[in-house]
């Protein structure tokens, strides 16, 4: 299941996101989107979780939680 994580603090790392989602189940991939010019975070990421139940739990539990002083938004991507 593909998950979009938005409104991330620019200081949040890919490893922090992976760890956050790993608390709810297996994470196949985590991709923090970086600006091509500056190499800095654009404030959003994509997480892939293979188990539907774990992914649903992660989205429910993590949406609108505070990470690095930023209230994140978590939802499924529409592919």
PyMOL Python script that loads the backbone (N, CA, C, O; Angstrom):
from pymol import cmd

cmd.read_pdbstr("""\
ATOM      1  N   UNK A   1       0.845  -1.163   0.000  1.00  0.00           N
ATOM      2  CA  UNK A   1       0.000   0.000   0.000  1.00  0.00           C
ATOM      3  C   UNK A   1       0.898   1.236   0.000  1.00  0.00           C
ATOM      4  O   UNK A   1       1.834   1.347   0.792  1.00  0.00           O
ATOM      5  N   UNK A   2       0.592   2.151  -0.900  1.00  0.00           N
ATOM      6  CA  UNK A   2       1.366   3.383  -1.025  1.00  0.00           C
ATOM      7  C   UNK A   2       0.784   4.468  -0.133  1.00  0.00           C
ATOM      8  O   UNK A   2      -0.417   4.736  -0.158  1.00  0.00           O
ATOM      9  N   UNK A   3       1.656   5.088   0.657  1.00  0.00           N
ATOM     10  CA  UNK A   3       1.230   6.096   1.618  1.00  0.00           C
ATOM     11  C   UNK A   3       1.985   7.394   1.345  1.00  0.00           C
ATOM     12  O   UNK A   3       3.192   7.387   1.104  1.00  0.00           O
ATOM     13  N   UNK A   4       1.259   8.500   1.387  1.00  0.00           N
ATOM     14  CA  UNK A   4       1.846   9.822   1.225  1.00  0.00           C
ATOM     15  C   UNK A   4       1.926  10.486   2.593  1.00  0.00           C
ATOM     16  O   UNK A   4       0.947  10.510   3.339  1.00  0.00           O
ATOM     17  N   UNK A   5       3.091  11.021   2.916  1.00  0.00           N
ATOM     18  CA  UNK A   5       3.295  11.740   4.173  1.00  0.00           C
ATOM     19  C   UNK A   5       3.625  13.182   3.806  1.00  0.00           C
ATOM     20  O   UNK A   5       4.627  13.436   3.137  1.00  0.00           O
ATOM     21  N   UNK A   6       2.796  14.125   4.235  1.00  0.00           N
ATOM     22  CA  UNK A   6       2.986  15.536   3.889  1.00  0.00           C
ATOM     23  C   UNK A   6       3.198  16.377   5.135  1.00  0.00           C
ATOM     24  O   UNK A   6       3.018  15.919   6.264  1.00  0.00           O
ATOM     25  N   UNK A   7       3.587  17.627   4.892  1.00  0.00           N
ATOM     26  CA  UNK A   7       3.796  18.620   5.935  1.00  0.00           C
ATOM     27  C   UNK A   7       4.909  18.214   6.903  1.00  0.00           C
ATOM     28  O   UNK A   7       4.852  18.517   8.095  1.00  0.00           O
ATOM     29  N   UNK A   8       5.914  17.530   6.374  1.00  0.00           N
ATOM     30  CA  UNK A   8       7.068  17.160   7.187  1.00  0.00           C
ATOM     31  C   UNK A   8       7.950  18.381   7.422  1.00  0.00           C
ATOM     32  O   UNK A   8       8.066  19.249   6.556  1.00  0.00           O
ATOM     33  N   UNK A   9       8.564  18.442   8.584  1.00  0.00           N
ATOM     34  CA  UNK A   9       9.559  19.482   8.837  1.00  0.00           C
ATOM     35  C   UNK A   9      10.723  19.240   7.883  1.00  0.00           C
ATOM     36  O   UNK A   9      11.043  18.093   7.569  1.00  0.00           O
ATOM     37  N   UNK A  10      11.342  20.294   7.433  1.00  0.00           N
ATOM     38  CA  UNK A  10      12.461  20.170   6.487  1.00  0.00           C
ATOM     39  C   UNK A  10      13.650  19.437   7.099  1.00  0.00           C
ATOM     40  O   UNK A  10      14.542  18.986   6.381  1.00  0.00           O
ATOM     41  N   UNK A  11      13.663  19.319   8.422  1.00  0.00           N
ATOM     42  CA  UNK A  11      14.759  18.645   9.117  1.00  0.00           C
ATOM     43  C   UNK A  11      14.504  17.151   9.337  1.00  0.00           C
ATOM     44  O   UNK A  11      15.411  16.426   9.743  1.00  0.00           O
ATOM     45  N   UNK A  12      13.284  16.686   9.074  1.00  0.00           N
ATOM     46  CA  UNK A  12      12.954  15.278   9.272  1.00  0.00           C
ATOM     47  C   UNK A  12      13.699  14.438   8.239  1.00  0.00           C
ATOM     48  O   UNK A  12      13.727  14.773   7.055  1.00  0.00           O
ATOM     49  N   UNK A  13      14.297  13.347   8.698  1.00  0.00           N
ATOM     50  CA  UNK A  13      15.080  12.485   7.808  1.00  0.00           C
ATOM     51  C   UNK A  13      14.265  11.280   7.338  1.00  0.00           C
ATOM     52  O   UNK A  13      13.243  10.925   7.925  1.00  0.00           O
ATOM     53  N   UNK A  14      14.747  10.675   6.277  1.00  0.00           N
ATOM     54  CA  UNK A  14      14.124   9.464   5.752  1.00  0.00           C
ATOM     55  C   UNK A  14      14.154   8.352   6.797  1.00  0.00           C
ATOM     56  O   UNK A  14      13.194   7.591   6.920  1.00  0.00           O
ATOM     57  N   UNK A  15      15.237   8.255   7.540  1.00  0.00           N
ATOM     58  CA  UNK A  15      15.362   7.229   8.581  1.00  0.00           C
ATOM     59  C   UNK A  15      14.331   7.442   9.686  1.00  0.00           C
ATOM     60  O   UNK A  15      13.774   6.472  10.198  1.00  0.00           O
ATOM     61  N   UNK A  16      14.070   8.677  10.057  1.00  0.00           N
ATOM     62  CA  UNK A  16      13.053   8.966  11.072  1.00  0.00           C
ATOM     63  C   UNK A  16      11.672   8.516  10.589  1.00  0.00           C
ATOM     64  O   UNK A  16      10.896   7.947  11.357  1.00  0.00           O
ATOM     65  N   UNK A  17      11.377   8.770   9.333  1.00  0.00           N
ATOM     66  CA  UNK A  17      10.077   8.383   8.769  1.00  0.00           C
ATOM     67  C   UNK A  17       9.957   6.865   8.742  1.00  0.00           C
ATOM     68  O   UNK A  17       8.932   6.306   9.133  1.00  0.00           O
ATOM     69  N   UNK A  18      11.007   6.209   8.280  1.00  0.00           N
ATOM     70  CA  UNK A  18      11.012   4.738   8.230  1.00  0.00           C
ATOM     71  C   UNK A  18      10.783   4.162   9.626  1.00  0.00           C
ATOM     72  O   UNK A  18       9.981   3.242   9.790  1.00  0.00           O
ATOM     73  N   UNK A  19      11.466   4.685  10.614  1.00  0.00           N
ATOM     74  CA  UNK A  19      11.323   4.210  11.989  1.00  0.00           C
ATOM     75  C   UNK A  19       9.903   4.424  12.502  1.00  0.00           C
ATOM     76  O   UNK A  19       9.329   3.542  13.141  1.00  0.00           O
ATOM     77  N   UNK A  20       9.347   5.584  12.225  1.00  0.00           N
ATOM     78  CA  UNK A  20       7.995   5.918  12.649  1.00  0.00           C
ATOM     79  C   UNK A  20       6.979   4.903  12.109  1.00  0.00           C
ATOM     80  O   UNK A  20       6.118   4.426  12.849  1.00  0.00           O
ATOM     81  N   UNK A  21       7.086   4.580  10.827  1.00  0.00           N
ATOM     82  CA  UNK A  21       6.148   3.647  10.210  1.00  0.00           C
ATOM     83  C   UNK A  21       6.448   2.196  10.594  1.00  0.00           C
ATOM     84  O   UNK A  21       5.536   1.372  10.658  1.00  0.00           O
ATOM     85  N   UNK A  22       7.697   1.886  10.844  1.00  0.00           N
ATOM     86  CA  UNK A  22       8.085   0.523  11.236  1.00  0.00           C
ATOM     87  C   UNK A  22       7.465   0.118  12.565  1.00  0.00           C
ATOM     88  O   UNK A  22       7.309  -1.070  12.844  1.00  0.00           O
ATOM     89  N   UNK A  23       7.116   1.087  13.373  1.00  0.00           N
ATOM     90  CA  UNK A  23       6.448   0.791  14.645  1.00  0.00           C
ATOM     91  C   UNK A  23       5.065   0.183  14.423  1.00  0.00           C
ATOM     92  O   UNK A  23       4.487  -0.390  15.347  1.00  0.00           O
ATOM     93  N   UNK A  24       4.533   0.301  13.214  1.00  0.00           N
ATOM     94  CA  UNK A  24       3.198  -0.204  12.898  1.00  0.00           C
ATOM     95  C   UNK A  24       3.223  -1.401  11.948  1.00  0.00           C
ATOM     96  O   UNK A  24       2.175  -1.964  11.635  1.00  0.00           O
ATOM     97  N   UNK A  25       4.399  -1.786  11.493  1.00  0.00           N
ATOM     98  CA  UNK A  25       4.489  -2.940  10.598  1.00  0.00           C
ATOM     99  C   UNK A  25       5.690  -2.858   9.670  1.00  0.00           C
ATOM    100  O   UNK A  25       6.551  -1.990   9.811  1.00  0.00           O
ATOM    101  N   UNK A  26       5.724  -3.774   8.728  1.00  0.00           N
ATOM    102  CA  UNK A  26       6.846  -3.853   7.790  1.00  0.00           C
ATOM    103  C   UNK A  26       6.789  -2.720   6.764  1.00  0.00           C
ATOM    104  O   UNK A  26       5.734  -2.428   6.200  1.00  0.00           O
ATOM    105  N   UNK A  27       7.926  -2.097   6.536  1.00  0.00           N
ATOM    106  CA  UNK A  27       8.055  -1.032   5.549  1.00  0.00           C
ATOM    107  C   UNK A  27       8.959  -1.541   4.430  1.00  0.00           C
ATOM    108  O   UNK A  27      10.120  -1.874   4.668  1.00  0.00           O
ATOM    109  N   UNK A  28       8.425  -1.601   3.212  1.00  0.00           N
ATOM    110  CA  UNK A  28       9.228  -2.033   2.061  1.00  0.00           C
ATOM    111  C   UNK A  28      10.127  -0.917   1.546  1.00  0.00           C
ATOM    112  O   UNK A  28      11.270  -1.162   1.162  1.00  0.00           O
ATOM    113  N   UNK A  29       9.609   0.309   1.540  1.00  0.00           N
ATOM    114  CA  UNK A  29      10.430   1.425   1.079  1.00  0.00           C
ATOM    115  C   UNK A  29       9.946   2.726   1.709  1.00  0.00           C
ATOM    116  O   UNK A  29       8.797   2.861   2.129  1.00  0.00           O
ATOM    117  N   UNK A  30      10.866   3.665   1.755  1.00  0.00           N
ATOM    118  CA  UNK A  30      10.577   4.999   2.273  1.00  0.00           C
ATOM    119  C   UNK A  30      11.401   5.967   1.434  1.00  0.00           C
ATOM    120  O   UNK A  30      12.627   5.866   1.385  1.00  0.00           O
ATOM    121  N   UNK A  31      10.728   6.903   0.775  1.00  0.00           N
ATOM    122  CA  UNK A  31      11.411   7.848  -0.099  1.00  0.00           C
ATOM    123  C   UNK A  31      11.048   9.280   0.281  1.00  0.00           C
ATOM    124  O   UNK A  31       9.936   9.741   0.024  1.00  0.00           O
ATOM    125  N   UNK A  32      11.996   9.970   0.892  1.00  0.00           N
ATOM    126  CA  UNK A  32      11.844  11.383   1.204  1.00  0.00           C
ATOM    127  C   UNK A  32      12.171  12.155  -0.069  1.00  0.00           C
ATOM    128  O   UNK A  32      13.239  11.960  -0.650  1.00  0.00           O
ATOM    129  N   UNK A  33      11.275  13.020  -0.505  1.00  0.00           N
ATOM    130  CA  UNK A  33      11.467  13.764  -1.751  1.00  0.00           C
ATOM    131  C   UNK A  33      12.378  14.964  -1.480  1.00  0.00           C
ATOM    132  O   UNK A  33      12.116  15.785  -0.601  1.00  0.00           O
ATOM    133  N   UNK A  34      13.455  15.034  -2.265  1.00  0.00           N
ATOM    134  CA  UNK A  34      14.449  16.094  -2.107  1.00  0.00           C
ATOM    135  C   UNK A  34      14.439  17.041  -3.296  1.00  0.00           C
ATOM    136  O   UNK A  34      14.166  16.629  -4.424  1.00  0.00           O
ATOM    137  N   UNK A  35      14.734  18.295  -3.047  1.00  0.00           N
ATOM    138  CA  UNK A  35      14.873  19.294  -4.097  1.00  0.00           C
ATOM    139  C   UNK A  35      16.137  18.971  -4.897  1.00  0.00           C
ATOM    140  O   UNK A  35      17.200  18.763  -4.313  1.00  0.00           O
ATOM    141  N   UNK A  36      16.030  18.928  -6.214  1.00  0.00           N
ATOM    142  CA  UNK A  36      17.167  18.557  -7.068  1.00  0.00           C
ATOM    143  C   UNK A  36      18.307  19.563  -7.002  1.00  0.00           C
ATOM    144  O   UNK A  36      19.471  19.188  -7.149  1.00  0.00           O
ATOM    145  N   UNK A  37      17.996  20.811  -6.786  1.00  0.00           N
ATOM    146  CA  UNK A  37      19.020  21.865  -6.761  1.00  0.00           C
ATOM    147  C   UNK A  37      19.719  21.929  -5.403  1.00  0.00           C
ATOM    148  O   UNK A  37      20.947  21.917  -5.325  1.00  0.00           O
ATOM    149  N   UNK A  38      18.923  21.996  -4.338  1.00  0.00           N
ATOM    150  CA  UNK A  38      19.505  22.196  -3.000  1.00  0.00           C
ATOM    151  C   UNK A  38      19.817  20.895  -2.270  1.00  0.00           C
ATOM    152  O   UNK A  38      20.654  20.872  -1.367  1.00  0.00           O
ATOM    153  N   UNK A  39      19.149  19.816  -2.658  1.00  0.00           N
ATOM    154  CA  UNK A  39      19.332  18.545  -1.968  1.00  0.00           C
ATOM    155  C   UNK A  39      18.602  18.474  -0.636  1.00  0.00           C
ATOM    156  O   UNK A  39      18.778  17.518   0.119  1.00  0.00           O
ATOM    157  N   UNK A  40      17.783  19.481  -0.342  1.00  0.00           N
ATOM    158  CA  UNK A  40      17.044  19.525   0.924  1.00  0.00           C
ATOM    159  C   UNK A  40      15.635  18.972   0.736  1.00  0.00           C
ATOM    160  O   UNK A  40      15.106  18.927  -0.375  1.00  0.00           O
ATOM    161  N   UNK A  41      15.052  18.559   1.836  1.00  0.00           N
ATOM    162  CA  UNK A  41      13.707  17.993   1.833  1.00  0.00           C
ATOM    163  C   UNK A  41      12.684  18.976   1.288  1.00  0.00           C
ATOM    164  O   UNK A  41      12.749  20.178   1.546  1.00  0.00           O
ATOM    165  N   UNK A  42      11.731  18.431   0.523  1.00  0.00           N
ATOM    166  CA  UNK A  42      10.615  19.246   0.039  1.00  0.00           C
ATOM    167  C   UNK A  42       9.427  19.168   0.993  1.00  0.00           C
ATOM    168  O   UNK A  42       8.402  19.809   0.761  1.00  0.00           O
ATOM    169  N   UNK A  43       9.560  18.384   2.066  1.00  0.00           N
ATOM    170  CA  UNK A  43       8.513  18.327   3.073  1.00  0.00           C
ATOM    171  C   UNK A  43       7.482  17.232   2.877  1.00  0.00           C
ATOM    172  O   UNK A  43       6.435  17.240   3.524  1.00  0.00           O
ATOM    173  N   UNK A  44       7.771  16.282   1.983  1.00  0.00           N
ATOM    174  CA  UNK A  44       6.870  15.145   1.842  1.00  0.00           C
ATOM    175  C   UNK A  44       7.640  13.889   1.464  1.00  0.00           C
ATOM    176  O   UNK A  44       8.770  13.943   0.979  1.00  0.00           O
ATOM    177  N   UNK A  45       6.983  12.746   1.705  1.00  0.00           N
ATOM    178  CA  UNK A  45       7.631  11.452   1.460  1.00  0.00           C
ATOM    179  C   UNK A  45       6.586  10.418   1.071  1.00  0.00           C
ATOM    180  O   UNK A  45       5.388  10.606   1.281  1.00  0.00           O
ATOM    181  N   UNK A  46       7.071   9.322   0.500  1.00  0.00           N
ATOM    182  CA  UNK A  46       6.230   8.184   0.154  1.00  0.00           C
ATOM    183  C   UNK A  46       6.726   6.966   0.914  1.00  0.00           C
ATOM    184  O   UNK A  46       7.928   6.704   0.975  1.00  0.00           O
ATOM    185  N   UNK A  47       5.790   6.224   1.491  1.00  0.00           N
ATOM    186  CA  UNK A  47       6.114   5.018   2.242  1.00  0.00           C
ATOM    187  C   UNK A  47       5.322   3.870   1.629  1.00  0.00           C
ATOM    188  O   UNK A  47       4.140   4.020   1.320  1.00  0.00           O
ATOM    189  N   UNK A  48       5.965   2.739   1.455  1.00  0.00           N
ATOM    190  CA  UNK A  48       5.309   1.539   0.929  1.00  0.00           C
ATOM    191  C   UNK A  48       5.266   0.489   2.033  1.00  0.00           C
ATOM    192  O   UNK A  48       6.301   0.067   2.548  1.00  0.00           O
ATOM    193  N   UNK A  49       4.041   0.072   2.388  1.00  0.00           N
ATOM    194  CA  UNK A  49       3.838  -0.994   3.366  1.00  0.00           C
ATOM    195  C   UNK A  49       3.032  -2.098   2.684  1.00  0.00           C
ATOM    196  O   UNK A  49       1.943  -1.835   2.174  1.00  0.00           O
ATOM    197  N   UNK A  50       3.551  -3.337   2.667  1.00  0.00           N
ATOM    198  CA  UNK A  50       2.887  -4.407   1.918  1.00  0.00           C
ATOM    199  C   UNK A  50       1.608  -4.951   2.563  1.00  0.00           C
ATOM    200  O   UNK A  50       0.726  -5.441   1.857  1.00  0.00           O
ATOM    201  N   UNK A  51       1.498  -4.872   3.874  1.00  0.00           N
ATOM    202  CA  UNK A  51       0.342  -5.432   4.565  1.00  0.00           C
ATOM    203  C   UNK A  51      -0.751  -4.372   4.728  1.00  0.00           C
ATOM    204  O   UNK A  51      -0.526  -3.329   5.341  1.00  0.00           O
ATOM    205  N   UNK A  52      -1.924  -4.647   4.179  1.00  0.00           N
ATOM    206  CA  UNK A  52      -3.021  -3.677   4.185  1.00  0.00           C
ATOM    207  C   UNK A  52      -3.449  -3.297   5.598  1.00  0.00           C
ATOM    208  O   UNK A  52      -3.688  -2.123   5.879  1.00  0.00           O
ATOM    209  N   UNK A  53      -3.547  -4.270   6.480  1.00  0.00           N
ATOM    210  CA  UNK A  53      -3.970  -4.005   7.854  1.00  0.00           C
ATOM    211  C   UNK A  53      -2.949  -3.115   8.578  1.00  0.00           C
ATOM    212  O   UNK A  53      -3.329  -2.163   9.259  1.00  0.00           O
ATOM    213  N   UNK A  54      -1.669  -3.422   8.430  1.00  0.00           N
ATOM    214  CA  UNK A  54      -0.623  -2.615   9.053  1.00  0.00           C
ATOM    215  C   UNK A  54      -0.610  -1.199   8.484  1.00  0.00           C
ATOM    216  O   UNK A  54      -0.440  -0.227   9.219  1.00  0.00           O
ATOM    217  N   UNK A  55      -0.791  -1.092   7.175  1.00  0.00           N
ATOM    218  CA  UNK A  55      -0.814   0.222   6.524  1.00  0.00           C
ATOM    219  C   UNK A  55      -1.993   1.055   7.020  1.00  0.00           C
ATOM    220  O   UNK A  55      -1.838   2.244   7.300  1.00  0.00           O
ATOM    221  N   UNK A  56      -3.155   0.446   7.127  1.00  0.00           N
ATOM    222  CA  UNK A  56      -4.334   1.160   7.630  1.00  0.00           C
ATOM    223  C   UNK A  56      -4.114   1.651   9.056  1.00  0.00           C
ATOM    224  O   UNK A  56      -4.481   2.775   9.397  1.00  0.00           O
ATOM    225  N   UNK A  57      -3.516   0.807   9.880  1.00  0.00           N
ATOM    226  CA  UNK A  57      -3.221   1.198  11.260  1.00  0.00           C
ATOM    227  C   UNK A  57      -2.248   2.363  11.286  1.00  0.00           C
ATOM    228  O   UNK A  57      -2.447   3.319  12.035  1.00  0.00           O
ATOM    229  N   UNK A  58      -1.200   2.294  10.481  1.00  0.00           N
ATOM    230  CA  UNK A  58      -0.200   3.363  10.437  1.00  0.00           C
ATOM    231  C   UNK A  58      -0.840   4.687  10.021  1.00  0.00           C
ATOM    232  O   UNK A  58      -0.577   5.718  10.640  1.00  0.00           O
ATOM    233  N   UNK A  59      -1.665   4.672   8.994  1.00  0.00           N
ATOM    234  CA  UNK A  59      -2.315   5.899   8.520  1.00  0.00           C
ATOM    235  C   UNK A  59      -3.208   6.476   9.618  1.00  0.00           C
ATOM    236  O   UNK A  59      -3.166   7.676   9.889  1.00  0.00           O
ATOM    237  N   UNK A  60      -4.007   5.630  10.242  1.00  0.00           N
ATOM    238  CA  UNK A  60      -4.905   6.089  11.311  1.00  0.00           C
ATOM    239  C   UNK A  60      -4.127   6.653  12.500  1.00  0.00           C
ATOM    240  O   UNK A  60      -4.473   7.709  13.030  1.00  0.00           O
ATOM    241  N   UNK A  61      -3.089   5.954  12.910  1.00  0.00           N
ATOM    242  CA  UNK A  61      -2.337   6.339  14.107  1.00  0.00           C
ATOM    243  C   UNK A  61      -1.430   7.548  13.879  1.00  0.00           C
ATOM    244  O   UNK A  61      -1.198   8.321  14.809  1.00  0.00           O
ATOM    245  N   UNK A  62      -0.919   7.722  12.674  1.00  0.00           N
ATOM    246  CA  UNK A  62       0.080   8.756  12.432  1.00  0.00           C
ATOM    247  C   UNK A  62      -0.468  10.051  11.838  1.00  0.00           C
ATOM    248  O   UNK A  62       0.178  11.094  11.945  1.00  0.00           O
ATOM    249  N   UNK A  63      -1.638  10.006  11.219  1.00  0.00           N
ATOM    250  CA  UNK A  63      -2.192  11.221  10.631  1.00  0.00           C
ATOM    251  C   UNK A  63      -2.404  12.278  11.709  1.00  0.00           C
ATOM    252  O   UNK A  63      -3.003  12.009  12.750  1.00  0.00           O
ATOM    253  N   UNK A  64      -1.914  13.461  11.451  1.00  0.00           N
ATOM    254  CA  UNK A  64      -2.032  14.632  12.309  1.00  0.00           C
ATOM    255  C   UNK A  64      -1.275  14.485  13.638  1.00  0.00           C
ATOM    256  O   UNK A  64      -1.625  15.127  14.629  1.00  0.00           O
ATOM    257  N   UNK A  65      -0.246  13.644  13.654  1.00  0.00           N
ATOM    258  CA  UNK A  65       0.632  13.588  14.815  1.00  0.00           C
ATOM    259  C   UNK A  65       1.765  14.591  14.603  1.00  0.00           C
ATOM    260  O   UNK A  65       2.009  15.033  13.480  1.00  0.00           O
ATOM    261  N   UNK A  66       2.440  14.939  15.667  1.00  0.00           N
ATOM    262  CA  UNK A  66       3.517  15.914  15.592  1.00  0.00           C
ATOM    263  C   UNK A  66       4.862  15.193  15.521  1.00  0.00           C
ATOM    264  O   UNK A  66       5.201  14.378  16.379  1.00  0.00           O
ATOM    265  N   UNK A  67       5.620  15.520  14.469  1.00  0.00           N
ATOM    266  CA  UNK A  67       6.956  14.978  14.265  1.00  0.00           C
ATOM    267  C   UNK A  67       7.879  16.163  14.003  1.00  0.00           C
ATOM    268  O   UNK A  67       7.627  16.960  13.099  1.00  0.00           O
ATOM    269  N   UNK A  68       8.927  16.279  14.775  1.00  0.00           N
ATOM    270  CA  UNK A  68       9.853  17.423  14.637  1.00  0.00           C
ATOM    271  C   UNK A  68       9.110  18.760  14.644  1.00  0.00           C
ATOM    272  O   UNK A  68       9.392  19.640  13.830  1.00  0.00           O
ATOM    273  N   UNK A  69       8.169  18.902  15.559  1.00  0.00           N
ATOM    274  CA  UNK A  69       7.393  20.140  15.746  1.00  0.00           C
ATOM    275  C   UNK A  69       6.485  20.484  14.567  1.00  0.00           C
ATOM    276  O   UNK A  69       6.068  21.632  14.418  1.00  0.00           O
ATOM    277  N   UNK A  70       6.180  19.495  13.732  1.00  0.00           N
ATOM    278  CA  UNK A  70       5.295  19.718  12.590  1.00  0.00           C
ATOM    279  C   UNK A  70       4.167  18.684  12.606  1.00  0.00           C
ATOM    280  O   UNK A  70       4.421  17.488  12.747  1.00  0.00           O
ATOM    281  N   UNK A  71       2.936  19.141  12.462  1.00  0.00           N
ATOM    282  CA  UNK A  71       1.788  18.237  12.421  1.00  0.00           C
ATOM    283  C   UNK A  71       1.693  17.638  11.024  1.00  0.00           C
ATOM    284  O   UNK A  71       1.355  18.330  10.064  1.00  0.00           O
ATOM    285  N   UNK A  72       1.996  16.337  10.917  1.00  0.00           N
ATOM    286  CA  UNK A  72       2.056  15.697   9.606  1.00  0.00           C
ATOM    287  C   UNK A  72       0.681  15.224   9.149  1.00  0.00           C
ATOM    288  O   UNK A  72      -0.221  14.997   9.955  1.00  0.00           O
ATOM    289  N   UNK A  73       0.549  15.083   7.839  1.00  0.00           N
ATOM    290  CA  UNK A  73      -0.669  14.551   7.221  1.00  0.00           C
ATOM    291  C   UNK A  73      -0.292  13.239   6.541  1.00  0.00           C
ATOM    292  O   UNK A  73       0.673  13.184   5.779  1.00  0.00           O
ATOM    293  N   UNK A  74      -1.047  12.195   6.815  1.00  0.00           N
ATOM    294  CA  UNK A  74      -0.746  10.866   6.282  1.00  0.00           C
ATOM    295  C   UNK A  74      -2.015  10.321   5.626  1.00  0.00           C
ATOM    296  O   UNK A  74      -3.083  10.288   6.237  1.00  0.00           O
ATOM    297  N   UNK A  75      -1.874   9.892   4.357  1.00  0.00           N
ATOM    298  CA  UNK A  75      -3.022   9.304   3.653  1.00  0.00           C
ATOM    299  C   UNK A  75      -2.514   8.363   2.565  1.00  0.00           C
ATOM    300  O   UNK A  75      -1.338   8.387   2.201  1.00  0.00           O
ATOM    301  N   UNK A  76      -3.405   7.551   2.063  1.00  0.00           N
ATOM    302  CA  UNK A  76      -3.045   6.648   0.977  1.00  0.00           C
ATOM    303  C   UNK A  76      -2.958   7.428  -0.325  1.00  0.00           C
ATOM    304  O   UNK A  76      -3.737   8.351  -0.561  1.00  0.00           O
ATOM    305  N   UNK A  77      -2.006   7.051  -1.167  1.00  0.00           N
ATOM    306  CA  UNK A  77      -1.912   7.694  -2.465  1.00  0.00           C
ATOM    307  C   UNK A  77      -2.935   7.072  -3.394  1.00  0.00           C
ATOM    308  O   UNK A  77      -3.340   5.923  -3.215  1.00  0.00           O
ATOM    309  N   UNK A  78      -3.342   7.829  -4.371  1.00  0.00           N
ATOM    310  CA  UNK A  78      -4.302   7.339  -5.358  1.00  0.00           C
ATOM    311  C   UNK A  78      -3.540   7.034  -6.632  1.00  0.00           C
ATOM    312  O   UNK A  78      -3.218   7.921  -7.423  1.00  0.00           O
ATOM    313  N   UNK A  79      -3.257   5.738  -6.808  1.00  0.00           N
ATOM    314  CA  UNK A  79      -2.477   5.304  -7.965  1.00  0.00           C
ATOM    315  C   UNK A  79      -3.381   4.678  -8.983  1.00  0.00           C
ATOM    316  O   UNK A  79      -2.917   4.244 -10.038  1.00  0.00           O
TER     317      UNK A  79
END
""", "prot")
cmd.dss("prot")
cmd.show_as("cartoon", "prot")
cmd.util.cbc("prot")
cmd.orient("prot")
